[in-house]
Amino acid sequence: KELQGVLRWLRRRLDVVRSCLIRLKGLFADRFADCAVTILAFSACLGVFPVLPKLREIAAPYLRYLPAPIGFSPRYPNGGGANPENQHKVGTDPPSRH
């Protein structure tokens, strides 16, 4: 059970990072046009590692709009958290569809 919770937690963090990368790719389309939406690809495009501090530097004018770990915007700007109707029930994950 604990492993499933850890995997859910990790998946949520990865989703947020991926969302940031997609937004940055849109904001800086000319700079990241040939860059896949992965940390490794952005690192290769910029020639730096670690890449998140460099992305924060590049995205400085937009940090208030980007979610952490790159920006400063809260995940839920109204402070209310996620819509309870969209929350999954407590317990193990359902079987994978794949």
C-alpha positions as CSV (number, residue, x, y, z in Angstrom):
1,K,0.0,0.0,0.0
2,E,2.8,2.4,0.9
3,L,4.5,1.9,-2.5
4,Q,1.3,2.8,-4.3
5,G,1.0,6.0,-2.3
6,V,4.6,6.9,-3.1
7,L,4.0,6.2,-6.8
8,R,0.9,8.5,-6.8
9,W,2.9,11.2,-5.1
10,L,5.8,10.9,-7.6
11,R,3.3,10.9,-10.5
12,R,1.8,14.1,-9.3
13,R,5.2,15.8,-9.0
14,L,6.2,14.6,-12.5
15,D,2.9,15.9,-13.9
16,V,3.6,19.4,-12.5
17,V,7.2,19.4,-13.9
18,R,5.9,18.3,-17.3
19,S,3.2,21.0,-17.2
20,C,5.9,23.6,-16.5
21,L,8.0,22.3,-19.4
22,I,5.1,22.5,-21.8
23,R,4.4,26.0,-20.7
24,L,8.0,27.0,-21.0
25,K,8.2,25.4,-24.5
26,G,5.2,27.6,-25.5
27,L,6.5,30.8,-23.9
28,F,9.9,30.3,-25.5
29,A,8.9,28.5,-28.7
30,D,11.9,29.7,-30.7
31,R,14.4,28.6,-28.0
32,F,12.8,25.2,-27.3
33,A,11.3,24.3,-30.6
34,D,13.4,21.1,-31.1
35,C,13.3,20.2,-27.4
36,A,11.2,17.2,-26.2
37,V,9.2,17.8,-23.1
38,T,11.6,16.0,-20.7
39,I,14.1,17.2,-18.1
40,L,16.9,15.5,-20.0
41,A,15.9,17.1,-23.3
42,F,15.7,20.6,-21.8
43,S,19.1,20.0,-20.1
44,A,20.6,19.0,-23.4
45,C,19.1,22.0,-25.2
46,L,20.5,24.4,-22.6
47,G,23.8,22.4,-22.1
48,V,23.4,22.6,-18.3
49,F,22.8,20.2,-15.4
50,P,20.9,20.7,-13.1
51,V,18.4,22.3,-15.5
52,L,15.7,23.6,-13.1
53,P,17.7,26.5,-11.8
54,K,18.5,27.6,-15.3
55,L,14.9,27.3,-16.4
56,R,13.9,29.5,-13.4
57,E,16.4,32.1,-14.6
58,I,15.1,32.0,-18.1
59,A,11.5,32.1,-17.0
60,A,12.1,35.0,-14.5
61,P,9.3,37.3,-15.9
62,Y,6.8,34.5,-15.6
63,L,7.6,32.9,-12.2
64,R,4.5,34.2,-10.6
65,Y,2.4,32.3,-13.1
66,L,4.3,29.0,-13.2
67,P,3.8,26.3,-10.6
68,A,6.6,25.0,-8.4
69,P,9.2,23.7,-8.7
70,I,10.0,26.3,-11.4
71,G,7.7,29.1,-10.5
72,F,6.0,30.5,-7.4
73,S,2.3,30.1,-8.3
74,P,0.3,27.9,-5.9
75,R,-1.2,24.8,-7.4
76,Y,-4.7,26.1,-6.4
77,P,-4.7,29.9,-6.6
78,N,-8.0,30.3,-4.8
79,G,-6.6,28.4,-1.8
80,G,-9.3,25.8,-1.9
81,G,-7.4,22.8,-3.0
82,A,-8.7,20.4,-5.6
83,N,-12.4,19.9,-6.3
84,P,-13.5,17.1,-4.0
85,E,-15.8,15.7,-6.7
86,N,-12.6,14.9,-8.7
87,Q,-10.8,13.2,-5.9
88,H,-10.2,9.5,-6.0
89,K,-11.4,7.3,-3.2
90,V,-9.0,6.3,-0.5
91,G,-7.3,2.9,-1.1
92,T,-5.2,1.2,-3.7
93,D,-5.0,2.3,-7.3
94,P,-7.4,0.6,-9.8
95,P,-5.8,-1.9,-12.2
96,S,-3.8,-0.4,-15.0
97,R,-5.5,0.0,-18.3
98,H,-2.2,-0.8,-20.1
